[in-house]
Amino acid sequence: MSNEITRNCKKHGNLIGSEIIRKGKLKSGNQAYRCRKCMQELHKNNYNKNKNELYEKIKKYKQENKDLVRKWKRDFFVKNREKYLPSKRLRDRERHKKGVKDLTDDYLKHLISKRSSIKYSDIPKSLIELKRCLLMTKRKISEVSKSNKMDHKK
Amino acid sequence: MKIKNAEQLRNFVLKSIEDLDHGIIDVEKLSIISKSAEAIFSSIKLELAYNNMRNEVPNIDFL
């Protein structure tokens, strides 16, 4: 005879094993059980209902315990360094490559503000467009001169 | 032709690229235009940086 606990749920029918979770104790002192799916739904509904309050509470706690949160973050990073560090580097590299290839606004802003006190927010759209145009011209010149050299060799 | 702002300069450079494609100008001429445009661009950038710097300095009344 197996000692597996079985219960009956009004919503999900007969429950066996991992479908049941422990939830407090009865007045008689015996263990109380609940349906796992029902409890999940209950927690989900409660979370959705009190989401904003919860976020504010977490935000407030983080502001009050900045040092502690910083320590947690540092510990987490040290523990998972191998997992996160290369991926971030790869992500940055890919973003940079995309910027160079497509001449994205961020890349051009970076080029314009390089070695100067100009902030990204101060750069007007016309200047970004001009920089893009100048880079396109440079690329065009190098492309044409390369093809000319190849023709001379032939 | 007088170039007054960044937009006009951009249009001029774009037109030069089109001229190169149509064979009206050659690469050397385009490279000269490009270098001149770079110089004007630098001056615009310098002006922008100067204006920002001047705005950042607080106006302190000593009197």
Backbone of each chain as ProteinMPNN parsed JSONL, in Angstrom:
{"seq_chain_A": "MSNEITRNCKKHGNLIGSEIIRKGKLKSGNQAYRCRKCMQELHKNNYNKNKNELYEKIKKYKQENKDLVRKWKRDFFVKNREKYLPSKRLRDRERHKKGVKDLTDDYLKHLISKRSSIKYSDIPKSLIELKRCLLMTKRKISEVSKSNKMDHKK", "coords_chain_A": {"N_chain_A": [[0.837, -1.206, 0.0], [0.609, 2.197, -0.895], [1.96, 5.295, 0.467], [1.146, 7.648, -0.575], [-0.313, 10.887, -0.734], [-3.661, 11.725, -1.311], [-6.037, 13.996, -2.576], [-9.135, 15.814, -2.987], [-10.152, 18.203, -5.302], [-12.427, 20.866, -5.894], [-12.378, 22.211, -8.251], [-10.277, 21.137, -9.846], [-10.524, 18.406, -9.689], [-9.535, 15.019, -8.795], [-6.506, 14.863, -6.926], [-3.035, 14.1, -6.996], [0.101, 13.415, -5.464], [2.529, 15.645, -6.549], [0.699, 17.556, -7.187], [-0.471, 18.479, -4.983], [-0.067, 20.731, -2.239], [1.515, 21.6, 0.916], [-0.179, 23.429, 3.428], [-0.222, 25.178, 6.092], [-1.765, 24.301, 9.275], [-4.442, 22.244, 10.546], [-7.215, 22.841, 12.895], [-7.342, 20.685, 14.503], [-4.74, 19.898, 14.604], [-3.579, 18.43, 12.675], [-1.878, 18.1, 9.496], [-2.553, 20.506, 6.936], [-3.754, 20.609, 3.57], [-3.527, 21.885, 0.196], [-4.749, 22.596, -3.156], [-2.356, 22.76, -5.712], [-2.523, 24.165, -8.166], [-4.759, 25.806, -7.753], [-3.818, 27.434, -5.693], [-1.72, 28.692, -6.993], [-3.114, 30.208, -8.861], [-4.506, 31.878, -7.122], [-2.392, 33.332, -5.903], [-1.387, 34.581, -8.143], [-3.542, 36.234, -8.922], [-3.717, 37.859, -6.667], [-1.244, 39.104, -6.798], [-1.448, 40.544, -9.213], [-3.496, 42.264, -8.466], [-2.362, 43.797, -6.405], [-0.118, 44.935, -7.519], [1.042, 47.53, -8.071], [1.287, 48.667, -5.514], [3.059, 46.869, -4.39], [5.354, 47.21, -5.972], [5.998, 49.819, -5.277], [6.579, 49.48, -2.617], [8.819, 47.808, -2.754], [10.563, 49.515, -4.076], [10.826, 51.548, -2.218], [12.02, 50.122, -0.131], [14.446, 49.462, -1.353], [15.57, 51.984, -1.655], [15.888, 52.715, 0.982], [17.666, 50.794, 1.878], [20.222, 50.941, 0.499], [22.956, 50.189, 0.526], [22.864, 47.514, 1.24], [21.434, 46.392, -0.91], [23.202, 46.946, -2.943], [25.275, 45.292, -2.171], [24.087, 42.782, -2.463], [23.722, 42.749, -5.208], [26.368, 42.874, -6.066], [27.408, 40.497, -5.002], [25.839, 38.661, -6.4], [26.706, 39.156, -8.999], [29.426, 38.463, -8.796], [29.166, 35.767, -8.274], [27.944, 34.841, -10.609], [29.637, 35.572, -12.642], [30.992, 34.423, -14.863], [28.881, 33.665, -16.419], [27.498, 36.022, -17.128], [29.302, 38.059, -17.892], [30.782, 37.57, -20.427], [28.643, 37.527, -22.212], [27.575, 40.072, -22.08], [29.666, 41.554, -23.048], [29.792, 40.558, -25.636], [27.304, 41.385, -26.553], [27.604, 44.148, -26.475], [29.6, 44.436, -28.366], [28.324, 43.545, -30.679], [26.329, 45.48, -30.894], [27.867, 47.723, -31.347], [29.021, 47.036, -33.801], [26.733, 46.973, -35.4], [26.014, 49.623, -35.255], [28.159, 50.856, -36.59], [27.859, 49.779, -39.112], [25.191, 50.424, -39.967], [25.143, 53.109, -39.445], [23.91, 54.308, -37.111], [21.899, 56.56, -35.062], [22.808, 56.8, -32.412], [25.467, 55.931, -32.547], [26.534, 57.9, -34.229], [26.11, 60.153, -32.671], [27.833, 59.532, -30.639], [30.266, 59.725, -32.004], [30.27, 62.45, -32.656], [30.243, 63.706, -30.158], [32.613, 62.914, -29.108], [35.663, 63.465, -27.432], [34.929, 66.032, -26.605], [32.914, 68.553, -24.914], [30.29, 68.24, -25.496], [26.949, 67.221, -24.973], [24.836, 64.32, -25.484], [22.156, 65.039, -25.673], [22.263, 67.641, -26.516], [22.931, 67.674, -29.161], [21.873, 68.613, -32.341], [19.414, 67.39, -34.723], [20.0, 67.921, -37.38], [22.769, 68.101, -37.448], [23.523, 65.498, -36.911], [22.54, 64.221, -39.17], [24.155, 65.432, -41.071], [26.692, 64.478, -40.324], [26.315, 61.773, -40.849], [26.016, 61.851, -43.574], [28.548, 62.793, -44.329], [30.179, 60.658, -43.566], [29.152, 58.718, -45.244], [30.005, 59.755, -47.668], [32.789, 59.545, -47.399], [33.047, 56.764, -47.331], [32.099, 56.149, -49.832], [34.044, 57.341, -51.441], [36.328, 55.812, -50.768], [35.448, 53.34, -51.65], [35.126, 53.72, -54.442], [37.723, 54.476, -55.183], [39.08, 52.134, -54.561], [37.969, 50.313, -56.377], [38.844, 51.509, -58.706], [41.61, 51.119, -58.468], [41.735, 48.343, -58.667], [40.875, 48.011, -61.305], [43.034, 49.205, -62.62], [45.062, 47.384, -62.038], [44.221, 45.134, -63.431]], "CA_chain_A": [[0.0, 0.0, 0.0], [1.457, 3.39, -0.995], [1.621, 6.362, 1.423], [0.933, 8.884, -1.332], [-1.51, 11.606, -0.272], [-4.623, 12.076, -2.367], [-7.084, 14.926, -2.14], [-10.103, 16.131, -4.035], [-10.361, 19.638, -5.5], [-13.702, 21.113, -6.577], [-12.108, 22.747, -9.59], [-9.362, 20.307, -10.636], [-10.796, 16.972, -9.517], [-8.652, 14.26, -7.903], [-5.114, 15.322, -6.963], [-2.07, 13.109, -6.498], [1.53, 13.772, -5.381], [3.006, 17.03, -6.653], [-0.427, 18.484, -7.41], [-0.92, 18.931, -3.657], [0.985, 21.389, -1.431], [1.181, 21.758, 2.345], [-0.572, 24.807, 3.713], [-0.604, 25.357, 7.493], [-2.285, 23.143, 10.034], [-5.858, 22.303, 10.919], [-7.424, 23.072, 14.323], [-7.072, 19.413, 15.188], [-3.276, 19.708, 14.681], [-3.111, 17.682, 11.504], [-1.388, 18.895, 8.358], [-3.568, 20.919, 5.953], [-3.255, 20.566, 2.188], [-4.27, 22.676, -0.789], [-4.454, 22.277, -4.568], [-1.246, 23.608, -6.187], [-2.984, 25.05, -9.244], [-5.656, 26.805, -7.163], [-2.983, 28.379, -4.941], [-0.986, 29.489, -7.99], [-4.074, 31.197, -9.392], [-4.776, 32.837, -6.038], [-1.215, 34.208, -5.771], [-1.304, 35.382, -9.371], [-4.578, 37.268, -8.833], [-3.325, 38.808, -5.62], [-0.095, 39.864, -7.311], [-1.964, 41.51, -10.198], [-4.317, 43.248, -7.762], [-1.547, 44.686, -5.558], [1.17, 45.096, -8.196], [1.605, 48.876, -7.895], [1.682, 48.831, -4.099], [4.232, 46.027, -4.171], [6.505, 47.864, -6.608], [6.362, 50.993, -4.46], [7.165, 48.955, -1.386], [10.164, 47.335, -3.098], [11.343, 50.709, -4.403], [11.111, 52.224, -0.949], [12.972, 49.29, 0.603], [15.746, 49.587, -2.023], [16.106, 53.321, -1.351], [16.293, 52.755, 2.391], [18.79, 49.875, 2.115], [21.034, 50.988, -0.72], [24.202, 49.428, 0.701], [22.519, 46.085, 1.247], [21.066, 46.017, -2.284], [24.45, 46.967, -3.713], [26.018, 44.084, -1.78], [23.419, 41.644, -3.109], [24.017, 42.791, -6.642], [27.781, 42.543, -6.249], [27.553, 39.057, -4.735], [25.228, 37.937, -7.517], [27.579, 39.304, -10.167], [30.641, 37.666, -8.561], [28.786, 34.35, -8.364], [27.58, 34.506, -11.997], [30.509, 36.378, -13.521], [31.269, 33.715, -16.125], [27.654, 33.579, -17.217], [27.004, 37.316, -17.603], [30.32, 38.972, -18.436], [31.039, 37.44, -21.871], [27.461, 37.828, -23.024], [27.433, 41.532, -22.135], [30.711, 42.029, -23.96], [29.37, 40.204, -26.997], [26.171, 42.242, -26.888], [28.151, 45.492, -26.752], [30.344, 44.375, -29.633], [27.341, 43.454, -31.77], [25.669, 46.786, -31.008], [28.831, 48.634, -31.975], [29.128, 46.638, -35.212], [25.495, 47.41, -36.056], [26.1, 51.082, -35.343], [29.123, 51.214, -37.635], [27.332, 49.357, -40.415], [23.968, 51.158, -40.327], [25.307, 54.516, -39.042], [22.771, 54.639, -36.244], [21.968, 57.878, -34.417], [23.626, 56.728, -31.194], [26.867, 55.837, -32.966], [26.925, 59.217, -34.75], [26.187, 61.05, -31.51], [29.087, 59.183, -29.952], [31.37, 60.283, -32.799], [30.238, 63.923, -32.572], [30.565, 64.178, -28.806], [33.923, 62.381, -28.722], [36.704, 64.455, -27.089], [34.37, 67.384, -26.444], [31.99, 68.633, -23.772], [28.909, 68.21, -25.991], [26.129, 66.105, -24.486], [24.001, 63.692, -26.52], [20.88, 65.75, -25.79], [22.483, 68.957, -27.135], [23.238, 67.546, -30.592], [20.657, 68.719, -33.163], [19.185, 66.332, -35.716], [20.659, 68.302, -38.647], [24.2, 67.793, -37.331], [23.633, 64.029, -37.02], [22.335, 63.902, -40.592], [25.355, 65.891, -41.775], [27.774, 63.541, -40.015], [25.994, 60.547, -41.586], [26.287, 62.154, -44.984], [30.008, 62.876, -44.511], [30.72, 59.29, -43.489], [28.747, 58.044, -46.489], [30.894, 60.269, -48.719], [34.099, 58.922, -47.196], [32.937, 55.356, -47.735], [31.931, 56.141, -51.293], [35.353, 57.658, -52.036], [37.222, 54.658, -50.621], [34.917, 52.269, -52.501], [35.417, 54.031, -55.847], [39.188, 54.431, -55.397], [39.461, 50.71, -54.535], [37.574, 49.705, -57.655], [39.75, 52.08, -59.718], [42.895, 50.432, -58.32], [41.548, 46.984, -59.197], [40.832, 48.149, -62.768], [44.404, 49.471, -63.083], [45.833, 46.142, -61.918], [43.803, 44.248, -64.53]], "C_chain_A": [[0.876, 1.262, 0.0], [0.985, 4.469, -0.026], [1.326, 7.687, 0.721], [-0.395, 9.541, -0.939], [-2.41, 11.915, -1.461], [-5.698, 12.988, -1.789], [-8.025, 15.197, -3.308], [-10.299, 17.651, -4.104], [-11.661, 19.836, -6.283], [-13.493, 21.511, -8.039], [-11.324, 21.761, -10.466], [-9.513, 18.803, -10.413], [-9.835, 16.303, -8.552], [-7.205, 14.686, -8.076], [-4.211, 14.256, -6.378], [-0.675, 13.751, -6.458], [1.818, 15.253, -5.469], [1.896, 18.051, -6.942], [-0.955, 19.059, -6.089], [0.249, 19.641, -2.95], [0.528, 21.514, 0.013], [0.824, 23.216, 2.611], [-1.084, 24.897, 5.148], [-1.107, 24.091, 8.168], [-3.746, 23.345, 10.395], [-5.99, 22.534, 12.435], [-7.105, 21.826, 15.139], [-5.571, 19.127, 15.325], [-2.724, 18.93, 13.514], [-2.673, 18.627, 10.385], [-2.524, 19.237, 7.393], [-2.953, 20.939, 4.557], [-4.131, 21.427, 1.281], [-3.901, 22.22, -2.213], [-3.395, 23.261, -5.089], [-1.716, 24.628, -7.223], [-3.87, 26.173, -8.705], [-4.846, 27.87, -6.439], [-2.196, 29.286, -5.89], [-1.871, 30.593, -8.565], [-4.352, 32.299, -8.377], [-3.625, 33.846, -5.91], [-1.093, 35.141, -6.97], [-2.308, 36.539, -9.331], [-4.214, 38.337, -7.812], [-2.182, 39.709, -6.088], [-0.57, 40.947, -8.294], [-2.757, 42.638, -9.532], [-3.441, 44.279, -7.035], [-0.193, 45.015, -6.183], [1.821, 46.454, -7.9], [2.108, 49.112, -6.469], [2.979, 48.076, -3.813], [5.487, 46.679, -4.751], [6.983, 49.059, -5.793], [7.072, 50.577, -3.186], [8.623, 48.519, -1.63], [11.098, 48.517, -3.359], [11.778, 51.435, -3.129], [12.169, 51.45, -0.163], [14.377, 49.434, 0.009], [16.4, 50.931, -1.713], [16.61, 53.399, 0.089], [17.524, 51.9, 2.673], [19.703, 49.794, 0.901], [22.282, 50.116, -0.621], [23.956, 47.926, 0.601], [22.212, 45.598, -0.171], [22.305, 45.966, -3.161], [25.274, 45.697, -3.435], [25.414, 42.849, -2.454], [23.787, 41.587, -4.589], [25.457, 42.369, -6.916], [28.022, 41.047, -6.068], [27.004, 38.228, -5.891], [26.126, 37.976, -8.742], [28.837, 38.452, -10.023], [30.345, 36.186, -8.752], [28.561, 33.939, -9.831], [28.42, 35.258, -13.027], [30.693, 35.73, -14.899], [30.053, 33.696, -17.053], [27.315, 34.92, -17.876], [28.047, 38.16, -18.331], [30.565, 38.809, -19.942], [29.842, 37.846, -22.714], [27.285, 39.34, -23.168], [28.443, 42.105, -23.126], [30.317, 41.772, -25.418], [28.247, 41.11, -27.477], [26.65, 43.645, -27.272], [28.843, 45.516, -28.11], [29.394, 44.352, -30.831], [26.634, 44.791, -32.007], [26.578, 47.786, -31.71], [28.952, 48.332, -33.478], [27.935, 47.129, -36.013], [25.532, 48.921, -36.272], [27.011, 51.535, -36.459], [28.547, 50.912, -39.016], [26.159, 50.243, -40.867], [24.052, 52.657, -40.068], [24.107, 54.986, -38.218], [23.003, 55.984, -35.546], [22.889, 57.873, -33.202], [25.119, 56.709, -31.53], [27.367, 57.202, -33.443], [27.03, 60.247, -33.627], [27.477, 60.818, -30.742], [30.282, 59.801, -30.678], [31.441, 61.808, -32.642], [30.703, 64.401, -31.19], [31.918, 63.705, -28.296], [34.928, 63.527, -28.504], [36.157, 65.881, -27.057], [33.362, 67.37, -25.298], [30.525, 68.558, -24.203], [28.172, 66.987, -25.438], [25.28, 65.567, -25.638], [22.735, 64.519, -26.772], [21.035, 67.106, -26.494], [22.673, 68.878, -28.651], [21.956, 67.646, -31.426], [20.609, 67.646, -34.244], [19.956, 66.625, -37.019], [22.139, 67.945, -38.625], [24.449, 66.282, -37.468], [23.513, 63.619, -38.488], [23.574, 64.28, -41.409], [26.515, 64.925, -41.573], [27.584, 62.239, -40.794], [26.365, 60.714, -43.061], [27.797, 62.185, -45.263], [30.646, 61.488, -44.482], [30.388, 58.495, -44.751], [29.67, 58.462, -47.636], [32.26, 59.608, -48.628], [34.104, 57.479, -47.688], [32.851, 55.231, -49.254], [33.286, 56.366, -51.977], [36.274, 56.445, -51.964], [36.781, 53.504, -51.519], [35.312, 52.485, -53.966], [36.924, 53.936, -56.119], [39.699, 52.988, -55.381], [39.175, 50.056, -55.879], [38.463, 50.227, -58.795], [41.111, 51.377, -59.704], [42.839, 49.037, -58.923], [41.544, 47.007, -60.728], [42.218, 48.377, -63.347], [45.254, 48.214, -63.084], [45.515, 45.198, -63.072], [44.396, 44.745, -65.844]], "O_chain_A": [[1.79, 1.375, 0.817], [-0.204, 4.57, 0.279], [1.265, 8.732, 1.369], [-1.432, 8.888, -0.824], [-1.924, 12.331, -2.513], [-6.194, 12.784, -0.681], [-7.742, 14.853, -4.456], [-10.576, 18.298, -3.094], [-11.963, 19.083, -7.209], [-14.295, 21.203, -8.921], [-11.634, 21.564, -11.641], [-8.702, 18.019, -10.907], [-9.367, 16.929, -7.601], [-6.722, 14.854, -9.196], [-4.558, 13.591, -5.402], [-0.329, 14.544, -7.334], [1.422, 16.03, -4.6], [2.136, 19.258, -6.939], [-1.764, 19.987, -6.073], [1.399, 19.212, -3.047], [-0.668, 21.531, 0.306], [1.457, 24.126, 2.077], [-2.277, 24.707, 5.385], [-0.899, 22.976, 7.691], [-4.221, 24.473, 10.531], [-5.007, 22.437, 13.169], [-6.666, 21.898, 16.287], [-5.173, 18.229, 16.067], [-1.508, 18.788, 13.384], [-3.056, 19.796, 10.348], [-3.352, 18.386, 7.068], [-1.773, 21.249, 4.391], [-5.307, 21.663, 1.559], [-2.888, 21.556, -2.432], [-3.54, 24.471, -4.914], [-1.353, 25.803, -7.163], [-3.763, 27.325, -9.125], [-5.137, 29.061, -6.547], [-2.025, 30.479, -5.635], [-1.449, 31.738, -8.732], [-4.425, 33.48, -8.716], [-3.852, 35.053, -5.821], [-0.748, 36.316, -6.839], [-1.971, 37.676, -9.661], [-4.374, 39.535, -8.045], [-2.158, 40.908, -5.81], [-0.153, 42.103, -8.217], [-2.708, 43.792, -9.956], [-3.736, 45.474, -7.045], [0.763, 45.333, -5.476], [2.992, 46.524, -7.528], [3.183, 49.668, -6.246], [3.865, 48.559, -3.107], [6.542, 46.701, -4.116], [8.182, 49.291, -5.633], [8.023, 51.217, -2.735], [9.522, 48.812, -0.841], [12.253, 48.528, -2.932], [12.922, 51.869, -2.989], [13.094, 52.038, 0.398], [15.367, 49.517, 0.737], [17.614, 51.018, -1.533], [17.613, 54.051, 0.381], [18.321, 52.205, 3.56], [19.928, 48.718, 0.347], [22.624, 49.396, -1.559], [24.715, 47.182, -0.02], [22.669, 44.532, -0.583], [22.454, 45.081, -4.004], [25.879, 45.117, -4.336], [26.135, 41.985, -2.952], [24.115, 40.534, -5.135], [25.739, 41.62, -7.852], [28.728, 40.411, -6.851], [27.604, 37.238, -6.309], [26.293, 36.974, -9.438], [29.272, 37.803, -10.974], [31.152, 35.443, -9.311], [28.935, 32.84, -10.242], [27.966, 35.54, -14.136], [30.571, 36.378, -15.939], [30.173, 33.71, -18.278], [26.898, 34.96, -19.034], [27.722, 38.887, -19.27], [30.558, 39.803, -20.67], [29.992, 38.43, -23.787], [26.901, 39.833, -24.229], [28.139, 42.996, -23.919], [30.479, 42.622, -26.294], [28.223, 41.546, -28.627], [26.18, 44.244, -28.24], [28.704, 46.459, -28.889], [29.61, 45.023, -31.839], [26.374, 45.184, -33.144], [26.14, 48.579, -32.543], [28.982, 49.239, -34.309], [28.073, 47.626, -37.131], [25.138, 49.426, -37.323], [26.696, 52.474, -37.19], [28.721, 51.682, -39.961], [26.138, 50.741, -41.992], [23.139, 53.4, -40.428], [23.4, 55.924, -38.584], [24.128, 56.474, -35.452], [23.652, 58.814, -32.985], [25.924, 57.38, -30.884], [28.478, 57.615, -33.109], [27.919, 61.099, -33.629], [28.123, 61.751, -30.263], [31.195, 60.334, -30.047], [32.523, 62.381, -32.512], [31.455, 65.369, -31.073], [32.326, 64.05, -27.187], [35.012, 64.446, -29.319], [36.849, 66.824, -27.439], [33.004, 66.312, -24.781], [29.624, 68.78, -23.395], [28.698, 65.874, -25.435], [25.037, 66.257, -26.628], [22.296, 64.681, -27.91], [20.061, 67.656, -27.007], [22.587, 69.892, -29.344], [21.041, 66.843, -31.238], [21.631, 67.075, -34.624], [20.484, 65.72, -37.665], [22.703, 67.54, -39.641], [25.441, 65.849, -38.055], [24.275, 62.788, -38.983], [23.987, 63.553, -42.312], [27.232, 64.591, -42.517], [28.538, 61.672, -41.326], [26.945, 59.827, -43.687], [28.264, 61.678, -46.283], [31.54, 61.186, -45.274], [31.2, 57.72, -45.257], [30.065, 57.641, -48.464], [32.823, 59.169, -49.631], [35.031, 57.036, -48.366], [33.442, 54.341, -49.866], [33.633, 55.69, -52.945], [36.92, 56.083, -52.948], [37.609, 52.783, -52.077], [35.769, 51.563, -54.641], [37.349, 53.394, -57.139], [40.64, 52.654, -56.101], [40.011, 49.349, -56.441], [38.793, 49.49, -59.725], [41.688, 51.078, -60.75], [43.769, 48.602, -59.601], [42.131, 46.137, -61.37], [42.563, 47.841, -64.4], [46.057, 47.99, -63.99], [46.403, 44.549, -63.624], [44.168, 44.142, -66.892]]}, "seq_chain_B": "MKIKNAEQLRNFVLKSIEDLDHGIIDVEKLSIISKSAEAIFSSIKLELAYNNMRNEVPNIDFL", "coords_chain_B": {"N_chain_B": [[28.149, 79.783, -54.377], [26.611, 80.09, -51.239], [26.967, 78.591, -48.113], [24.881, 78.21, -45.441], [23.941, 76.774, -43.246], [23.887, 73.543, -41.472], [22.144, 71.842, -42.795], [22.013, 72.734, -45.43], [24.636, 72.26, -46.191], [24.699, 69.503, -46.033], [22.873, 68.816, -48.058], [24.324, 69.762, -50.231], [26.591, 68.091, -50.202], [25.365, 65.62, -50.63], [24.392, 66.031, -53.189], [26.785, 66.203, -54.529], [27.692, 63.58, -54.316], [25.81, 62.322, -55.922], [26.487, 63.52, -58.342], [28.972, 62.369, -58.746], [28.209, 59.747, -59.213], [26.879, 60.107, -61.628], [28.952, 60.81, -63.213], [29.756, 63.425, -63.496], [31.546, 64.738, -61.813], [34.879, 63.8, -60.625], [36.586, 61.352, -58.472], [38.641, 62.585, -57.057], [37.877, 65.257, -56.936], [35.575, 64.984, -55.429], [36.683, 64.111, -53.036], [38.035, 66.406, -52.249], [35.861, 68.11, -51.828], [34.682, 66.702, -49.748], [36.621, 66.948, -47.736], [36.567, 69.706, -47.295], [33.945, 69.968, -46.424], [34.124, 68.522, -44.073], [35.721, 70.231, -42.601], [34.031, 72.442, -42.326], [32.03, 71.218, -40.889], [33.41, 70.658, -38.525], [33.763, 73.251, -37.592], [31.116, 73.983, -37.096], [30.528, 72.209, -35.084], [32.285, 73.049, -33.151], [31.255, 75.547, -32.597], [28.823, 74.824, -31.487], [29.698, 73.491, -29.16], [30.925, 75.621, -27.902], [28.754, 77.342, -27.434], [27.27, 75.771, -25.671], [29.02, 75.631, -23.543], [29.122, 78.264, -22.762], [26.547, 78.642, -21.893], [26.523, 77.046, -19.697], [28.052, 78.323, -17.782], [27.43, 79.995, -14.823], [25.469, 82.965, -14.29], [26.737, 85.269, -12.378], [26.038, 87.842, -10.268], [27.995, 90.341, -9.204], [27.598, 92.687, -7.957]], "CA_chain_B": [[27.089, 79.302, -53.473], [26.917, 80.307, -49.832], [26.36, 77.587, -47.232], [24.568, 78.923, -44.202], [23.723, 75.866, -42.094], [24.256, 72.129, -41.632], [21.239, 71.196, -43.748], [22.457, 73.122, -46.785], [25.895, 71.547, -46.443], [24.323, 68.1, -46.265], [22.297, 68.73, -49.403], [25.401, 69.971, -51.192], [27.418, 66.874, -50.239], [24.559, 64.569, -51.273], [24.352, 66.346, -54.616], [28.121, 65.868, -55.056], [27.734, 62.108, -54.465], [25.012, 62.026, -57.122], [27.3, 63.954, -59.488], [30.003, 61.341, -58.952], [27.538, 58.588, -59.83], [26.555, 60.433, -63.03], [30.203, 61.07, -63.941], [29.988, 64.867, -63.68], [32.827, 65.017, -61.122], [35.636, 62.576, -60.337], [36.781, 61.039, -57.041], [39.53, 63.578, -56.436], [37.082, 66.448, -56.65], [34.677, 64.652, -54.309], [37.47, 64.068, -51.798], [38.277, 67.814, -51.854], [34.583, 68.593, -51.264], [34.504, 66.021, -48.475], [37.522, 67.55, -46.74], [36.041, 71.043, -46.98], [32.727, 69.766, -45.63], [34.587, 68.106, -42.742], [36.207, 71.444, -41.923], [32.848, 73.239, -41.933], [31.373, 70.44, -39.833], [34.17, 70.876, -37.288], [33.495, 74.606, -37.091], [29.747, 73.959, -36.536], [30.632, 71.465, -33.826], [32.992, 73.932, -32.216], [30.306, 76.594, -32.216], [27.855, 74.176, -30.588], [30.383, 73.256, -27.884], [31.156, 76.933, -27.288], [27.459, 77.824, -26.93], [26.929, 74.965, -24.487], [29.929, 76.007, -22.46], [28.745, 79.603, -22.314], [25.291, 78.518, -21.147], [26.761, 76.35, -18.428], [28.656, 79.249, -16.813], [26.338, 80.719, -14.165], [25.565, 84.425, -14.288], [26.846, 85.717, -10.985], [26.065, 89.295, -10.154], [28.907, 90.686, -8.11], [27.241, 93.965, -7.315]], "C_chain_B": [[27.514, 79.488, -52.009], [26.204, 79.263, -48.978], [26.152, 78.214, -45.861], [24.397, 78.002, -42.992], [24.043, 74.417, -42.473], [23.405, 71.445, -42.697], [21.655, 71.495, -45.194], [23.736, 72.375, -47.169], [25.626, 70.083, -46.772], [23.776, 67.921, -47.68], [23.377, 68.862, -50.48], [26.263, 68.712, -51.344], [26.664, 65.734, -50.934], [24.507, 64.763, -52.791], [25.696, 65.967, -55.278], [28.254, 64.36, -55.269], [26.965, 61.691, -55.721], [25.791, 62.384, -58.391], [28.391, 62.936, -59.807], [29.41, 60.124, -59.661], [27.247, 58.844, -61.315], [27.803, 60.749, -63.857], [30.482, 62.538, -64.196], [31.292, 65.28, -62.989], [33.553, 63.697, -60.87], [35.888, 62.431, -58.828], [37.622, 62.101, -56.345], [38.758, 64.837, -56.036], [36.146, 66.209, -55.455], [35.44, 64.616, -52.987], [37.799, 65.474, -51.305], [37.019, 68.396, -51.2], [34.368, 68.008, -49.869], [35.356, 66.656, -47.376], [37.032, 68.938, -46.317], [34.813, 70.936, -46.085], [33.081, 69.364, -44.205], [35.024, 69.319, -41.929], [35.041, 72.297, -41.443], [32.107, 72.555, -40.783], [32.074, 70.667, -38.487], [33.88, 72.245, -36.701], [32.097, 74.692, -36.475], [29.768, 73.301, -35.154], [31.265, 72.335, -32.73], [32.054, 75.021, -31.689], [29.289, 76.06, -31.202], [28.455, 73.987, -29.193], [30.582, 74.568, -27.132], [29.872, 77.48, -26.676], [27.045, 77.088, -25.662], [27.741, 75.402, -23.282], [29.513, 77.356, -21.86], [27.45, 79.561, -21.494], [25.5, 77.896, -19.771], [27.328, 77.284, -17.351], [27.543, 80.055, -16.141], [26.564, 82.232, -14.177], [25.585, 84.914, -12.832], [26.963, 87.253, -10.976], [26.901, 89.699, -8.936], [28.506, 91.947, -7.364], [26.132, 93.803, -6.284]], "O_chain_B": [[28.61, 79.101, -51.603], [24.994, 79.069, -49.099], [27.089, 78.68, -45.213], [24.672, 78.396, -41.858], [24.41, 74.109, -43.607], [23.889, 70.572, -43.418], [21.646, 70.615, -46.055], [23.898, 71.923, -48.302], [26.242, 69.505, -47.667], [24.162, 67.001, -48.401], [23.348, 68.172, -51.499], [26.619, 68.316, -52.454], [27.241, 64.982, -51.72], [24.569, 63.807, -53.564], [25.739, 65.486, -56.411], [28.841, 63.909, -56.253], [27.406, 60.826, -56.479], [25.761, 61.652, -59.38], [28.697, 62.673, -60.97], [30.012, 59.552, -60.57], [27.35, 57.943, -62.147], [27.712, 60.933, -65.071], [31.341, 62.876, -65.011], [32.052, 66.085, -63.527], [32.95, 62.625, -60.894], [35.465, 63.263, -58.025], [37.359, 62.472, -55.201], [38.956, 65.398, -54.959], [35.949, 67.077, -54.605], [34.923, 65.031, -51.95], [37.841, 65.719, -50.099], [37.087, 69.073, -50.174], [33.94, 68.696, -48.943], [34.898, 66.873, -46.255], [37.075, 69.295, -45.14], [34.651, 71.692, -45.128], [32.438, 69.795, -43.248], [34.739, 69.423, -40.736], [35.043, 72.809, -40.324], [31.63, 73.199, -39.849], [31.427, 70.845, -37.455], [33.763, 72.402, -35.486], [31.895, 75.373, -35.47], [29.13, 73.76, -34.206], [30.839, 72.346, -31.575], [32.064, 75.362, -30.506], [28.943, 76.719, -30.221], [27.816, 74.28, -28.182], [30.435, 74.635, -25.911], [29.874, 78.009, -25.565], [26.542, 77.687, -24.711], [27.232, 75.526, -22.168], [29.546, 77.562, -20.647], [27.272, 80.323, -20.543], [24.768, 78.172, -18.821], [27.114, 77.068, -16.158], [26.783, 80.734, -16.831], [27.695, 82.709, -14.087], [24.554, 84.954, -12.162], [27.852, 87.845, -11.587], [26.538, 89.423, -7.793], [29.012, 92.233, -6.279], [25.721, 94.781, -5.66]]}, "name": "protein", "num_of_chains": 2, "seq": "MSNEITRNCKKHGNLIGSEIIRKGKLKSGNQAYRCRKCMQELHKNNYNKNKNELYEKIKKYKQENKDLVRKWKRDFFVKNREKYLPSKRLRDRERHKKGVKDLTDDYLKHLISKRSSIKYSDIPKSLIELKRCLLMTKRKISEVSKSNKMDHKKMKIKNAEQLRNFVLKSIEDLDHGIIDVEKLSIISKSAEAIFSSIKLELAYNNMRNEVPNIDFL"}
